[in-house]
Amino acid sequence: MSDRLTRALQQALEAAPCSTRRLAVAAEVPHSTLVRIQSGERAATLAVAEAVSVALEQWGKDCTQAARQLRQAARKQKGAR
């Protein structure tokens, strides 16, 4: 199974900043589904791909916000010296 959607999801799973299990929880899809897609045993569906993309986008937003807050704290610390 090497359709475009499946391959894109496999690449997203490889690049994810977390375990497949944590991503499955965040995307609200069964871990076994992601494992089977990752191994090529199952093709990706639009629903699973969308759920995973939403979870990854949310993580990106959360990480960006955390980085911003950390940077601001570091600047304040640097200015307090």
Secondary structure, 3 states (H helix, E strand, C coil): CCCHHHHHHHHHHHHCCCCHHHHHHHHCCCHHHHHHHHHCCCCCCHHHHHHHHHHHHHHHHHHHHHHHHHHHHHHHHHHCC
